[in-house]
Amino acid sequence: MASNSILGSSSYLILGLFVLFLCLFGHCYSLGELGPFNTFTVSSFSYPPTTLKPFELRYIRVELPPWFSSMSIAMISDVDLGNESIGKIPKSRLPIICFRDGSPPLPDVNTSISDSVLVAFSDSSLEGIQALENGEQCYPMKKNFTVNLTNEQISPGVLYLGLFNGIGSTRTQSKMINRGPAYYFSANISVEGCTTSSMWGQYCNQTINPLFCTPSSGYNFAQEDVSKAKLSRLVNNVYCQNSLETSCHGDGEPKVYTLDIMGVAEELNIAAMDVRLNGTPSNTTSNSSGIDLLCFARHGAIPSATLHDYSINISKAPLVIRSPKVGRWYITLIPVNPSKDLGGVQDANMSVCYSMESKVVECPLGKAGLNCTGEKYILQTVLRKGSAPFESYYLPVSGNGSSDSANFPLELLLTNSSYGGGQDGPWIYFILDIPRGAAGGNLHIRLTADVKVRYEIYARFGGWPSLDSWDYYYANKTRNSEGSMFFKLYNSSEEKIDFYILYIKEGTWTFALRYLNATGIAPRDQTTMSVSLERCPKRCSFHGECKLALDTSGLTSYSYCSCDRNHGGFDCSIEIVSHKGHIWQSISLIGSNAAAVLPAFWALRQKALAEWVVYTSSGISSGLYHACDVGTWCALSFNVLQFLDFWLSFMAVVSTFVYLSTISEVHKRAIHTAVAILTALMAITKATRSANVILVIAIGTLGLLIGWVIEYSTKHRSNSFSLGFCLNYLDRWQAIREGLNNLVKKIIRRFHWGFILAGSAALAMAAVSWKLETSESYWIWHSIWHVTIYTSSFFFLCSKANTVNNENERSPDGSYELTRQDSIPRGE
């Protein structure tokens, strides 16, 4: 029994090991299914077909996590630019797609797009997308648009896509009519990531070696200057090393290291210690001072010999990076031709060995800058009450300044130690955070002094700014970042500095203020500073309304200005229509409705009171609508006036056709009621579409035909029996021919055909002017429309001859004459 139990236990053990082997094999196989290069799909989005009308835009936010490997964008649209040169297409009609890192793109900040921003699309041109760190790039939209970007081209974070159907200062201008080509697009966006953190590259097939960091004091960093011992006691150093004490690799073989900088630091030092050759021909280890070990460093992506932020021969001296950016740094080390130190002897086993080390230098709490002599303050967010999302202002944590005011004094933030920083003068440093989703806001910086602003201000994203490294700056009226893509300066003078950073990137921002005081004495001037996150710059210059919208993902809110009729630009500061031009447009659009007097007068003269009411009301409502539309005066709400204008205009056209028929007032009221319902539906739904002109003319023609049918059936109803009786004796075809001839003669006698031709010509001119209306030329063509449409109605009214009335008057006399003749006795 004991032996059987032992055998049973062994069987279960073997079976368990076999099942475990199958599970492990199956697990490895399932990992292989994730992707051919150890990648998996982080996210995949499909955007349904979306139509962009003229001057409309859409923003798409794409999240790129730290472990992403590649991103692909496949876009389909119905845009067909043909072979026409991009330079020949007006920017207001050019559909484009723009890319920007960290915040939504805004290609029409300036009055025109420069060639450096708008580039022709090709596969090779997308390599230039690496310049997104400091700006944006735009491409003309195509039917099929495909983009593939890797983590070697762009950094992790947030990438924004902007699709625009026309750009320029008129994009935000409020328009009387918005006609132009529209296009649709649909998109598929996919983001791939690496399954393991130790693998990187486009296909996740490149090994990276993280450097492990620990705070330390008294550590002897490679080639550290002893003269800086005093400074070393003041700063906080973080030392980082490879997990392996020694790394070795051969000629031209790269080795990649990663280093995470968690906070804003003053300096990053990278060094290779104990550099030597290993695997010499004599199979011994020897040291060499002539070894070339190239070091390339890059923020956010793997560097190479052709694409990097910093480079040095690290075997000669350590790499020193001043004010490194927060985030992940990639460091690539490549030995170059180590055999030259052995007389050119080649050996496949020859490699370069070294110990990789780095040091992150941070100033103590409250200090920053050169020698840690500058004052550092954290700006805390104070939300505005009852404001739009993310609207806030920033105040120093130190407590200087009231939380009820967005201003705080600068002189109180300077200390005596601030003046010991050297000839550059004292510095004040600020650090703040733009929250996630607030990238569609604008950061407003303002300095105001009693006499003169004695500060220079430098701004930088992710790291401390300096005289040599900044994203935006203002020194004086001639030395500043004016002209930069997202920097807007307003009314700055000696007493005031006022600028915006537009659509600011979300994340950590730092500001450095350099005080210009040659005497080194504490300032007596009173200077206040305010830092605020606002929705629309300068409140749309008081020429528009600030509106809020969300991107397609709903994760980012962005603001934009909807300007009035006379202004445009992203902040409504560009005058598109001058005051004199506005007066001329108002006179033209309002005064041209005086042409309604012509048909109204004729209708009143002919005692056609229904038509007179329609023409008079149409002219008055159109004048009131355009007075409101151009911004002169609004008698009622804009929507009500717009509805009345289009509805009564449609009614005036149809009433003209109905007037040309001679039917009873009962039938006219029925036709007018039906027409009023149809035209009201047209006016309330898509009133400005060009097809409405054809529809209105078709409805009017149909009303005229119905009127003629009613008129004909009424007059000939009593003669239907006699007509049938006569057909028994006369040739039927002869009767039909005579009937048609009589009908043609009656139609010819009924109208004055000169007026018909004149009315048709005026109506054709009205249709042409309606078709030629654009956002820019609307006022002139629509004024011509007013004159021609009312003139055509007048001509058509005049074309109705009085013979119709004479025919109606003769009918009773004829009947009486026949009756009188019939009363003569026939017996004689």
C-alpha positions in Angstrom: 0.0 0.0 0.0 2.8 2.3 0.8 4.5 1.7 -2.5 1.3 2.4 -4.3 0.8 5.7 -2.6 4.4 6.7 -3.4 3.7 5.8 -7.1 0.5 7.7 -7.0 2.2 10.8 -5.6 4.9 10.5 -8.3 2.3 10.3 -11.0 0.5 13.4 -9.7 3.9 15.2 -9.5 4.7 14.4 -13.1 1.3 15.4 -14.2 1.5 18.7 -12.3 4.9 19.5 -13.9 3.5 18.7 -17.3 0.5 21.0 -16.8 2.8 23.8 -15.5 4.9 23.4 -18.6 1.9 23.7 -20.8 0.7 26.8 -18.9 4.1 28.5 -19.2 4.3 27.6 -22.9 0.8 28.9 -23.5 1.6 32.1 -21.6 4.7 32.8 -23.7 2.6 32.2 -26.8 -0.1 34.6 -25.7 2.6 37.3 -25.2 3.7 36.7 -28.7 0.2 37.5 -29.9 0.5 41.0 -28.5 2.6 42.0 -31.5 5.5 41.0 -33.6 7.8 43.3 -31.7 6.6 43.0 -28.1 4.1 45.8 -28.7 0.4 46.1 -27.8 -2.3 48.6 -28.6 -2.6 51.3 -26.0 -5.5 53.0 -27.5 -7.5 53.1 -30.8 -10.1 55.6 -31.8 -12.3 55.9 -34.8 -13.9 59.2 -35.6 -17.0 59.0 -37.7 -17.4 61.2 -40.8 -17.6 64.8 -39.7 -18.4 67.8 -41.9 -16.5 71.0 -41.6 -18.3 74.1 -42.9 -16.4 77.2 -44.0 -14.1 78.5 -41.2 -15.0 75.7 -38.8 -12.4 73.7 -36.9 -12.0 70.5 -34.9 -9.4 69.5 -32.3 -8.4 66.0 -31.6 -6.4 65.1 -28.5 -4.1 62.0 -28.6 -2.5 60.7 -25.3 1.0 59.3 -25.7 2.0 57.5 -22.5 5.6 57.1 -21.4 5.7 53.6 -22.8 4.3 54.3 -26.2 6.2 53.1 -29.2 4.4 54.5 -32.3 1.3 56.4 -33.3 -0.5 56.0 -36.6 -3.1 58.4 -38.1 -5.2 57.4 -41.2 -7.5 60.1 -42.4 -10.0 60.1 -45.3 -11.7 63.2 -46.7 -13.3 64.5 -49.8 -10.9 67.4 -50.2 -9.6 67.7 -53.8 -7.1 70.5 -54.3 -6.0 69.1 -57.6 -2.7 70.2 -59.1 -3.2 73.8 -58.0 -0.3 75.4 -56.1 -0.8 75.9 -52.4 0.3 79.5 -52.8 -2.5 80.3 -55.3 -5.2 79.1 -53.0 -6.5 81.8 -50.6 -5.8 80.9 -47.0 -9.4 81.5 -46.1 -10.4 78.6 -48.3 -7.5 76.2 -47.7 -8.3 73.1 -45.7 -5.3 72.2 -43.5 -4.4 69.9 -40.7 -2.0 71.1 -38.0 0.0 69.3 -35.3 1.2 70.7 -32.0 2.7 69.2 -28.9 1.1 69.9 -25.6 -1.7 72.3 -26.6 -4.1 72.9 -29.5 -2.6 74.5 -32.7 -3.5 78.0 -33.7 -2.2 78.6 -37.2 -3.8 82.0 -37.7 -2.3 83.8 -34.7 -0.5 86.0 -37.2 -2.1 87.5 -40.2 -0.6 85.0 -42.5 1.0 81.5 -42.4 4.7 81.5 -43.0 6.4 78.9 -45.2 8.0 77.4 -42.1 4.6 76.5 -40.7 2.7 75.4 -43.8 4.7 72.8 -45.7 3.8 70.5 -48.6 2.9 67.0 -47.7 5.3 64.2 -48.4 6.6 61.2 -46.5 9.9 62.8 -45.9 8.4 66.1 -44.7 7.0 64.4 -41.6 10.5 64.1 -40.2 10.3 67.8 -39.6 7.5 67.2 -37.1 10.2 67.0 -34.4 10.1 70.9 -34.4 6.7 70.7 -32.7 8.5 71.2 -29.4 8.7 74.9 -30.0 5.8 75.4 -32.4 3.4 73.7 -34.8 3.4 72.3 -38.3 0.5 72.4 -40.8 -0.1 70.4 -44.0 -2.7 70.9 -46.7 -5.5 68.4 -46.3 -5.7 65.6 -48.8 -8.1 62.8 -49.7 -5.9 60.2 -48.0 -3.7 61.4 -45.2 -1.5 58.9 -43.4 1.0 59.7 -40.6 3.2 57.3 -38.7 5.3 58.7 -35.9 7.5 56.9 -33.5 8.9 57.5 -30.0 12.2 58.4 -31.8 10.5 61.4 -33.5 8.2 62.8 -30.8 8.1 62.7 -27.0 5.5 61.2 -24.8 2.8 63.5 -23.6 -0.2 64.9 -25.5 -0.4 65.6 -29.2 -3.1 67.8 -30.6 -4.4 67.7 -34.1 -6.3 70.6 -35.5 -8.4 70.5 -38.7 -9.3 73.8 -40.2 -11.5 74.7 -43.2 -9.9 78.0 -43.9 -7.7 80.2 -41.7 -6.9 83.8 -41.4 -8.2 86.9 -39.6 -11.7 86.5 -41.1 -12.1 83.0 -39.5 -13.4 84.5 -36.2 -15.3 87.4 -37.9 -19.0 87.2 -37.5 -20.4 87.0 -41.0 -23.7 88.0 -42.5 -23.6 84.9 -44.6 -21.2 82.0 -44.5 -21.0 80.3 -47.9 -18.2 78.3 -49.3 -16.9 74.8 -49.8 -17.4 72.3 -47.0 -15.6 69.0 -46.6 -15.9 65.9 -44.4 -13.3 63.8 -42.8 -13.1 60.5 -40.9 -10.1 59.3 -38.9 -8.6 56.3 -37.3 -5.9 56.9 -34.7 -4.0 54.1 -33.0 -1.3 54.2 -30.4 1.1 51.3 -29.8 3.1 50.7 -26.7 6.0 48.5 -25.4 5.1 45.5 -23.2 8.2 46.0 -21.0 9.7 49.1 -19.6 13.3 47.9 -20.4 12.6 47.9 -24.2 12.2 50.9 -26.4 12.3 52.1 -29.9 9.8 52.0 -32.7 9.5 48.2 -32.5 10.3 47.9 -28.8 13.5 45.9 -29.8 16.1 48.2 -28.3 17.2 47.6 -24.7 17.5 50.6 -22.3 19.3 50.7 -19.0 17.7 52.8 -16.3 20.0 54.7 -13.9 18.9 54.3 -10.3 19.1 57.5 -8.3 19.6 58.1 -4.6 20.0 61.4 -2.6 23.5 61.6 -1.3 25.9 64.0 0.4 29.7 63.9 0.4 29.7 61.7 -2.7 32.8 62.2 -4.9 31.3 62.6 -8.4 33.6 62.0 -11.4 35.9 64.9 -12.1 34.1 67.1 -9.6 35.7 70.5 -9.1 37.1 70.8 -5.5 36.6 74.6 -5.7 32.9 74.0 -5.7 33.0 72.3 -2.3 31.3 75.2 -0.6 28.5 75.2 -3.2 28.2 71.4 -2.9 27.4 71.8 0.8 24.6 74.2 -0.1 22.8 72.2 -2.8 20.9 68.9 -2.8 22.6 66.4 -5.1 20.9 63.3 -6.5 23.4 60.7 -7.8 22.4 58.1 -10.3 24.3 54.9 -11.4 23.8 51.9 -13.6 22.8 48.7 -11.8 25.9 47.1 -13.3 29.2 48.6 -12.0 30.8 48.2 -15.5 29.3 48.4 -19.0 31.2 47.1 -22.0 30.3 47.3 -25.7 32.2 47.3 -29.0 33.0 49.8 -31.7 29.9 51.6 -33.0 27.6 49.7 -30.7 25.2 52.1 -28.9 24.1 51.6 -25.4 21.1 53.6 -24.1 20.5 54.8 -20.5 17.4 56.6 -19.0 17.3 59.0 -16.2 14.1 60.6 -14.7 14.3 64.1 -13.4 11.3 64.5 -11.0 11.6 68.2 -10.2 12.9 71.4 -11.7 16.7 71.1 -11.2 19.6 73.5 -11.7 22.0 71.1 -13.4 22.5 67.6 -14.8 26.0 66.1 -15.0 26.7 62.9 -16.9 30.1 61.2 -16.7 31.8 57.9 -17.6 34.3 56.8 -15.0 37.2 54.4 -15.4 37.0 54.3 -19.2 39.3 51.6 -20.6 39.7 49.0 -23.3 38.8 45.4 -22.7 39.7 42.4 -25.0 42.9 43.7 -26.5 44.9 41.4 -28.9 47.0 40.3 -26.0 43.8 39.3 -24.2 44.6 41.7 -21.3 42.9 44.8 -19.9 44.7 48.1 -20.6 43.8 51.7 -20.0 43.8 54.3 -22.7 43.4 58.1 -22.5 42.7 58.3 -26.2 39.5 56.4 -26.3 36.6 58.3 -28.0 33.3 57.6 -26.2 30.6 59.8 -27.7 27.6 60.7 -25.6 24.3 62.0 -26.9 21.5 63.2 -24.7 17.9 64.0 -25.5 14.8 64.8 -23.6 11.8 62.5 -24.1 13.2 60.4 -26.9 16.2 58.2 -27.8 19.1 60.4 -29.2 21.3 59.5 -32.2 24.3 61.0 -33.9 22.0 63.0 -36.2 19.2 63.8 -33.7 20.0 64.9 -30.2 19.8 67.8 -27.8 23.4 67.6 -26.4 26.6 65.8 -27.3 30.1 65.5 -26.1 33.1 63.1 -26.1 32.4 61.9 -22.5 35.8 60.2 -22.2 37.4 63.6 -22.2 34.9 65.6 -20.0 31.5 65.0 -18.4 28.4 66.4 -20.1 26.9 69.3 -18.2 23.3 70.3 -18.9 22.2 73.6 -17.4 18.6 73.8 -16.2 17.5 70.4 -17.6 13.8 69.8 -18.3 11.6 67.8 -16.0 10.9 64.3 -17.3 12.8 61.4 -18.8 16.2 61.9 -20.4 17.7 59.4 -22.8 21.5 59.0 -23.0 23.2 57.1 -25.8 26.9 56.2 -25.5 28.8 55.0 -28.6 32.5 53.9 -28.7 34.2 55.2 -31.9 37.1 53.3 -33.5 38.8 52.0 -30.3 41.4 50.1 -32.3 43.2 53.3 -33.2 44.7 53.3 -29.7 46.3 49.9 -30.4 48.0 50.9 -33.7 45.0 50.1 -35.8 44.9 46.4 -34.8 41.4 45.0 -35.3 39.9 42.5 -32.8 36.3 41.4 -32.8 36.4 41.0 -29.0 37.7 44.5 -28.4 35.2 46.7 -26.4 35.2 49.8 -24.3 34.3 49.5 -20.6 33.3 52.2 -18.2 31.1 53.0 -15.2 28.1 55.3 -16.0 27.2 57.9 -13.5 25.1 61.1 -13.3 24.3 63.8 -10.8 21.2 66.0 -10.6 21.9 69.3 -8.8 19.0 70.9 -7.0 19.1 74.1 -4.9 17.8 74.0 -1.3 14.2 75.0 -0.6 13.4 78.6 -1.6 16.5 79.0 -3.8 17.3 78.7 -7.5 19.5 80.0 -10.2 23.3 80.5 -10.5 25.0 79.5 -7.3 21.5 79.1 -5.8 21.4 82.8 -4.9 18.0 83.6 -6.5 14.7 83.5 -4.7 12.3 80.7 -5.7 8.6 80.8 -5.1 5.8 78.4 -5.9 2.7 80.0 -7.3 -0.5 78.4 -6.0 -3.7 78.4 -8.0 -6.6 80.6 -6.9 -9.9 79.8 -8.7 -12.1 82.7 -9.8 -15.6 82.6 -8.4 -18.3 82.0 -11.0 -15.9 81.8 -13.9 -15.4 79.5 -16.8 -13.5 76.2 -16.2 -9.8 76.6 -15.3 -10.0 80.4 -15.1 -7.7 81.3 -12.2 -4.9 83.4 -11.0 -1.6 82.6 -9.2 -0.1 83.9 -6.0 3.1 83.1 -4.2 2.8 80.6 -1.4 4.8 82.9 0.8 1.6 84.9 1.5 2.7 88.2 0.0 -0.4 89.7 -1.5 -4.1 89.3 -0.8 -6.0 86.2 -2.1 -8.7 88.6 -3.2 -6.4 90.3 -5.6 -4.5 88.8 -8.5 -1.6 91.3 -8.0 1.4 90.8 -5.7 4.4 93.0 -5.1 7.8 91.9 -6.3 10.1 94.0 -4.1 8.9 92.1 -1.0 10.1 88.9 -2.6 13.7 90.1 -2.9 16.2 89.5 0.0 19.7 90.7 0.7 21.1 87.4 -0.6 19.4 88.0 -3.9 22.0 90.7 -4.7 25.0 88.4 -4.4 24.5 86.5 -7.6 27.1 88.4 -9.7 26.9 91.0 -12.4 23.6 89.7 -13.8 21.7 91.2 -11.0 19.2 89.6 -8.6 16.8 87.0 -9.9 13.4 85.9 -8.7 12.1 82.5 -9.9 8.5 81.3 -10.0 7.1 77.9 -10.7 3.5 77.0 -11.5 1.5 74.2 -13.0 -1.0 74.3 -15.8 -3.6 71.5 -15.0 -4.5 68.7 -17.3 -7.2 69.8 -19.8 -6.5 73.5 -19.5 -4.3 73.7 -22.6 -6.9 75.7 -24.4 -6.4 78.7 -22.1 -4.1 81.6 -22.3 -1.6 82.6 -19.6 -1.6 86.4 -18.9 1.5 88.0 -17.5 1.4 91.6 -16.4 4.0 93.8 -14.6 3.1 97.4 -13.5 5.5 99.9 -11.9 5.1 103.4 -10.4 7.8 104.9 -12.5 9.5 102.3 -14.7 9.6 98.5 -14.8 13.2 97.5 -14.1 12.7 93.8 -14.7 13.3 91.4 -17.6 11.1 88.3 -17.6 11.9 84.9 -19.1 9.5 82.0 -19.4 10.3 78.3 -20.1 8.4 75.1 -20.1 9.7 72.2 -17.9 13.0 73.9 -16.7 14.5 77.0 -15.3 15.0 79.8 -17.8 18.1 81.9 -18.1 19.7 84.5 -20.4 20.7 81.7 -22.8 17.7 79.3 -22.5 14.1 80.4 -22.6 10.9 79.8 -24.6 9.5 83.4 -24.4 11.0 86.6 -22.9 10.6 90.3 -22.6 13.5 92.6 -22.0 12.2 95.9 -23.5 10.1 97.1 -26.4 12.7 96.1 -28.9 14.1 92.9 -27.3 11.2 90.4 -26.8 9.5 87.4 -28.3 7.1 89.5 -30.3 6.6 87.6 -33.6 6.8 84.2 -31.9 3.9 81.9 -32.8 2.2 81.9 -29.4 3.4 85.1 -27.8 1.2 88.2 -28.0 2.3 91.5 -26.6 -0.2 94.2 -25.7 0.4 98.0 -25.1 3.7 97.5 -23.2 5.6 100.6 -22.2 8.2 101.6 -19.6 5.6 101.5 -16.9 3.9 98.3 -17.9 4.7 94.8 -19.4 1.6 93.0 -20.7 1.7 89.8 -22.7 -0.1 86.5 -23.2 1.2 83.0 -23.9 -1.5 81.6 -26.1 -2.9 78.1 -25.7 -0.3 77.3 -23.1 1.0 73.8 -22.7 -0.2 71.8 -19.7 2.5 70.9 -17.3 5.2 72.7 -15.3 6.1 76.3 -16.3 8.8 78.5 -14.8 9.5 82.2 -14.9 12.6 84.1 -14.0 12.6 87.9 -13.4 16.0 89.6 -13.6 16.1 92.9 -11.7 18.1 95.6 -13.6 19.8 97.5 -10.8 23.4 98.5 -11.4 23.9 100.0 -8.0 23.0 96.8 -6.1 20.8 98.8 -3.7 17.4 97.4 -2.8 14.8 98.9 -5.1 12.5 101.7 -3.9 10.1 101.5 -6.9 6.9 99.6 -6.3 6.3 96.9 -9.0 3.3 94.6 -8.9 2.9 91.4 -10.9 -0.1 89.3 -11.9 -0.2 85.8 -13.4 -3.6 84.5 -14.5 -5.0 81.8 -16.7 -7.7 83.3 -18.9 -10.1 82.0 -21.5 -9.8 84.7 -24.2 -7.0 87.2 -24.5 -7.9 90.8 -23.7 -11.5 89.7 -23.5 -11.7 89.6 -27.3 -10.6 93.3 -27.3 -14.2 94.2 -26.5 -15.1 93.5 -30.1 -16.5 90.0 -29.7 -17.8 87.3 -27.4 -15.6 84.6 -25.7 -17.0 81.1 -26.3 -16.0 77.8 -24.8 -15.8 74.4 -26.6 -14.4 70.9 -26.1 -12.2 68.8 -28.3 -13.5 65.6 -29.8 -12.4 63.6 -26.8 -14.1 65.9 -24.3 -10.9 66.1 -22.2 -9.7 69.5 -23.2 -11.7 72.8 -23.1 -10.6 75.6 -25.4 -11.8 79.1 -25.8 -12.1 81.2 -28.9 -13.4 84.7 -29.8 -16.5 85.2 -32.0 -15.9 88.7 -33.3 -18.4 91.3 -34.5 -19.0 92.2 -38.1 -16.1 94.6 -38.3 -13.3 92.8 -36.5 -11.4 89.5 -36.8 -8.3 87.7 -35.6 -7.9 85.3 -32.7 -8.5 88.2 -30.2 -10.7 90.4 -32.4 -8.0 93.0 -32.5 -7.8 93.2 -36.4 -10.1 95.7 -38.0 -11.5 94.1 -41.2 -14.1 96.7 -42.0 -13.3 100.3 -41.3 -15.8 102.8 -39.8 -16.3 104.4 -43.2 -16.8 101.0 -44.8 -19.3 100.0 -42.1 -21.3 103.1 -42.9 -21.3 102.3 -46.6 -22.4 98.7 -46.0 -25.2 99.9 -43.7 -26.5 102.4 -46.2 -26.3 99.9 -49.0 -28.0 97.0 -47.3 -30.7 99.0 -45.6 -31.3 101.6 -48.3 -31.5 99.1 -51.1 -34.8 97.9 -49.6 -36.4 101.1 -50.7 -36.9 99.3 -54.0 -39.9 97.6 -52.4 -41.8 100.8 -52.9 -42.1 100.0 -56.6 -44.2 96.8 -56.4 -46.0 98.1 -53.3 -47.1 101.3 -55.1 -48.3 99.4 -58.1 -50.2 96.8 -56.0 -51.9 99.6 -54.1 -52.8 101.4 -57.4 -54.4 98.2 -58.7 -56.2 97.7 -55.3 -54.4 94.4 -54.7 -54.3 94.9 -51.0 -52.9 91.5 -50.1 -49.9 92.0 -52.4 -49.4 95.5 -51.1 -49.2 94.3 -47.5 -46.7 91.6 -48.5 -44.4 94.0 -50.4 -44.5 96.7 -47.8 -43.9 94.3 -44.9 -41.1 92.6 -46.8 -39.2 95.8 -47.4 -39.6 97.0 -43.8 -38.6 93.7 -42.3 -35.6 93.4 -44.6 -34.4 96.9 -43.6 -34.8 96.1 -39.9 -33.0 92.8 -40.2 -30.0 94.3 -42.0 -29.9 97.2 -39.6 -29.4 94.6 -36.8 -27.1 92.4 -38.9 -24.6 95.2 -39.5 -24.7 96.1 -35.8 -26.6 99.4 -36.2 -29.8 98.8 -34.3 -32.0 95.7 -33.4 -35.7 96.3 -33.1 -36.3 92.6 -32.3 -34.1 89.7 -31.6 -31.8 88.7 -34.5 -33.4 85.3 -35.1 -36.9 86.8 -35.3 -35.8 89.5 -37.7 -33.9 87.0 -39.9 -37.0 84.8 -40.1 -39.2 87.7 -41.1 -36.8 88.8 -43.7 -36.5 85.5 -45.5 -40.1 84.5 -45.1 -41.6 87.7 -46.4 -39.0 87.8 -49.2 -40.2 84.3 -50.3 -43.8 85.4 -50.0 -43.2 88.5 -52.1 -41.8 86.4 -55.0 -44.6 83.8 -54.9 -47.3 86.5 -54.5 -46.1 88.1 -57.7 -46.8 84.9 -59.6 -50.2 84.4 -58.0 -51.2 87.9 -58.9 -50.7 87.2 -62.6 -53.7 84.8 -62.5 -57.3 86.0 -62.5 -59.1 84.0 -59.9 -61.5 84.8 -57.1 -60.3 86.1 -53.7 -61.5 82.9 -52.2 -59.0 80.9 -54.2 -56.3 83.5 -53.7 -56.6 83.2 -50.0 -56.3 79.4 -50.2 -53.1 79.6 -52.4 -51.6 82.3 -50.1 -52.2 80.2 -47.0 -50.5 77.1 -48.5 -47.6 79.2 -49.8 -47.2 80.9 -46.4 -46.8 77.5 -44.7 -44.3 76.3 -47.3 -42.2 79.4 -47.3 -42.2 79.6 -43.5 -40.8 76.1 -43.3 -38.1 77.1 -45.8 -37.3 80.3 -43.8 -37.0 78.4 -40.5 -34.7 75.6 -41.9 -31.6 76.5 -43.9 -32.9 79.9 -45.1 -29.6 81.0 -46.7 -29.1 78.0 -49.0 -28.8 78.9 -52.7 -31.4 76.3 -53.7 -34.1 78.3 -52.1 -34.2 80.8 -55.0 -35.1 77.9 -57.4 -37.6 76.5 -54.9 -39.3 79.8 -54.5 -39.6 80.4 -58.2 -40.9 76.8 -58.7 -43.5 77.4 -56.0 -44.6 80.7 -57.6 -44.8 79.1 -61.0 -46.9 76.2 -59.6 -49.2 78.8 -57.9 -49.6 80.6 -61.3 -50.5 77.3 -63.0 -52.9 76.4 -60.3 -54.6 79.8 -60.7 -54.9 79.4 -64.4 -56.4 75.9 -64.1 -58.9 77.2 -61.6 -59.7 80.2 -63.9 -60.1 78.0 -66.9 -62.3 75.4 -65.2 -64.5 78.1 -63.8 -65.1 79.9 -67.1 -65.7 76.9 -69.2 -67.6 74.7 -66.9 -71.0 75.9 -68.3 -69.9 75.3 -71.9 -68.7 71.8 -71.4 -72.1 70.3 -72.6 -72.3 72.5 -75.7 -68.7 71.7 -76.5 -69.4 68.0 -76.5 -72.5 68.5 -78.6 -70.6 70.5 -81.2 -67.9 67.8 -81.4 -70.6 65.5 -82.7 -70.9 67.6 -85.9 -67.5 69.2 -86.3 -64.2 67.6 -86.8 -62.6 67.0 -83.4 -59.0 67.9 -84.4 -60.2 71.1 -85.9 -61.8 72.0 -82.7 -58.8 71.2 -80.6 -56.6 73.3 -83.0 -58.9 76.2 -82.7 -59.0 75.9 -79.0 -55.2 76.0 -78.7 -55.0 79.0 -81.0 -57.6 80.8 -78.9 -55.6 79.9 -75.7 -52.4 81.3 -77.2 -54.1 84.4 -78.3 -55.6 84.9 -74.9 -52.2 84.5 -73.2 -50.7 86.9 -75.6 -53.5 89.5 -75.0 -53.3 88.9 -71.2 -49.6 90.2 -70.7 -47.5 93.0 -71.8 -44.5 91.0 -73.0 -42.0 93.8 -72.8 -42.5 93.9 -69.0 -42.3 90.1 -68.9 -38.9 90.2 -70.5 -37.7 93.0 -68.3 -39.0 91.1 -65.2 -37.3 87.9 -66.3 -34.0 89.7 -66.8 -34.2 91.3 -63.4 -35.1 88.0 -61.8 -32.1 86.4 -63.5 -29.9 89.1 -62.2 -31.3 88.5 -58.7 -30.5 84.8 -59.0 -26.9 85.5 -60.2 -26.3 88.0 -57.4 -27.6 85.5 -54.8 -25.2 82.9 -56.2 -22.2 85.3 -56.2 -22.6 86.2 -52.5 -19.6 85.4 -50.4 -18.5 86.4 -46.9 -16.4 89.2 -48.3 -18.7 90.6 -51.0 -22.0 89.9 -49.3 -23.0 93.5 -48.8 -22.7 94.6 -52.4 -24.3 91.5 -54.0 -27.1 91.3 -51.5 -27.9 95.0 -52.0 -28.1 94.3 -55.7 -30.4 91.3 -54.9 -32.8 93.7 -53.0 -33.0 96.0 -56.0 -33.3 93.4 -58.7 -35.8 91.1 -56.9 -38.2 94.0 -56.1 -37.7 95.5 -59.6 -38.6 92.1 -61.2 -41.8 92.0 -59.1 -42.7 95.5 -60.2 -42.2 94.5 -63.9 -44.2 91.4 -63.5 -47.1 93.3 -61.9 -47.0 95.8 -64.7 -47.1 93.0 -67.3 -50.7 92.1 -66.4 -52.9 93.7 -69.1 -56.3 95.2 -68.5 -57.9 93.1 -71.3 -58.6 90.5 -68.7 -61.0 92.8 -66.9 -62.5 93.8 -70.2 -63.2 90.2 -71.0 -64.9 89.7 -67.6 -66.9 92.9 -68.2 -68.1 91.8 -71.7 -69.4 88.4 -70.6 -72.6 89.8 -69.0 -73.3 92.1 -72.0 -72.9 89.2 -74.4 -75.3 87.0 -72.4 -77.8 89.9 -72.3 -77.6 90.4 -76.0 -78.2 86.8 -76.7 -81.1 86.8 -74.4 -82.5 89.9 -76.0 -82.3 88.4 -79.5 -83.8 85.2 -78.2 -86.8 87.2 -77.0 -87.8 88.3 -80.5 -90.9 86.4 -81.7 -90.1 83.9 -84.4 -93.6 83.6 -85.6 -93.1 86.4 -88.1 
